[in-house]
């Protein structure tokens, strides 16, 4: 029997998301700046890898494409945000944060979370499925709270910015899910 990791791209993508904050903090501590650029580059890398990793799961093709396009849109948005941090260009900052960051990032995140739910329903098994449901339930609660704050004229960024760290929970689950080994029969000799 030969063992292989279920999704090497998924492992790398989830790890990039989970390492974004520690790497940004390290950069900030060592270099005295650049944390925002590092975090956006790590998120862009993670989203770009996840855009391809979605095809490694057993979901309907249209669901995989939805997840892939959502993650790809997030990758572009995060990359443009990193570039705006590097260049300080006002027009690029406006597009990256006000236009794409408000619209594409929100839609992309929501569609990617829907893809995660589809993977939970259609493909996840065992203990990682339980971890996935807990992670997605917590994120759904944060999302509902964020929409409620928005309807009242507030925002998660202003009212409860610490809750944003909970958006990393699906990537903890995805890291567990993608590192499952697949068992394949070796060809008969």
N, C-alpha and C positions, 0 to 999 in steps of 0.2 A: 504494500500500500504506500502511496505517495501522499504526503500532506502538503497543502499549500494554504497560505493566508487567503481568506475570502476576497479581499479587495486591498491590494497594496496602495492604490491611489486613495482609497478611503481612509486607510491608516494614516497616510501622510497628510491628507487634508484635515482630518479631525485633529491630528497632532499640531498642525500649524495654527488652527483656531485656538487650541488650548494653550499653546506656547506664546500667543500674541501678547498677552498682558505681562507675563514674566519677562519676555524679551524687551518689551517697551520700558518696563521699570528698570531693567538692567542697563539699557542704553541711556536712560535718563540719569541714572546714578553714576555711570562711568563717564559719559560724555557731557553730562550737564544739559542735555537737550536731545531732540530728535525722537522722543518717545512716540509722538503722534504719527510720524512718518513710519517708524518701525511697526507700530500696531496695524496701520493700514496696509503695509506691504505684507505682513503675515496673514492678515485677513484676506487680502487679494489672492495670495498663494493658496490658502486653504479653500477658498471658494472656487478657484480655478481647478484645483484637483478634484473637489467634490463634483464639479460640473461633469467630469468624466466618470467618476466613481459611481454615480447613480445607475449606470448601466450594468454594474456588477451585482445588482440585487434582482430578485424575482418579483418584478412588478410588470404591469402592462406597459407596453412600449410607450404609449402616450403619457403615462405617469412618469416614466423615466425621462422622457423629453421635457416634460414640465419642470421636473426637478433640476435637470441639466441646464435648461435655459434660465431658470431662476438663479441658480448658483453662478452661472456665467454672467448674468447681469450684475450680481453682487460683486463678482471679481472685477468687472470693469469699473463699477462705482468706487470700490475700495482703492483700486489702482489710481484712479483720477484724484481721489482724496489724498493719497500719498504724494502724488505729483504736485498737487496744489500746496501741500505742506512744504515740499522741497523748494518750490519756485517762489512761493509767496505771491503768485499772480492772482490779482483780484477777480478777473473774469473767470479763470479756471476754478477758483475757490467758490464763486457763486454757482457755477454749473455743478461742481462736484458735491457741494453740501446743500445748497438751496434747491436746486432742480432735481438732480439725481438722488441726493441723499434724502430728500423728503418723499419723493415718489417711488423711484425705482428700488431704492433700498427697502422701503416698507413693503412694497408688493413682492419683491424678490424674497425677502425674509418670510413673509406669510406663505408664499407658494412652496418655498423650501421646507417649511414646517409641515405643510400638507403632505409633501412627498415623504417626510419622516413618518407621519401617521400611516400613510399607505404601506410603507415598509413594515411598520409594526403589525399591521393587520394582515398583510399578505405573505410576509417572509420571515419575520423574527420568530424565534423559538426559544424555549427554555428560560433560564435566569435572565439573559440579556433582554428578553421581551418584557419582563417585569420592570427592569431598570428603565427601559425605554418608555413604558407607560407612565412611570413615576416622573421621569424627566419631562415628558410632553405635558402631563397634567400641571406640573409646576409652571412651565412656560405658558401654557394656556391661561393659567391664573394671572400671570404677569401681563400677558397680552390684554386680557379683559380689564385689568386695572388700568393699563395704559390708555385703552380706548375710553374708559370712564373718565379718567383725568382729562383727556383731550376734549371730551364732550362738555366738561365743566370749565374749559379754558386753560387747563394746566397741562403739564407734560411729565413724563417719567423722568426726564433729564433734570427738571426743576424740583419736583415733589419727592422723588424717591430714586435718585440716580444709582444707589447701591444695588437696587433690584436688577439692574441690567446685567450683572454678572451671572444671573440665573439663566440667561440666554445661552450660556456655554454648556448647560446640562445635556442638551441633545448631542453635543459633540463628545461628551464623556460616554454616552450610550453608543454613539456611532463608532467610537474607538473600540469599545468592547465587541460590538456587532461585526465590525470589519476584520477584527483579528481572529475571529472564529476560523478554525481550520476546516478546509474542505477535504474530504476523503475521496480520492480517486483511485480506481483500480489500475494497477500497472498492467501494461499489455502482457499477455501470456508469452513466455519464451519458447 
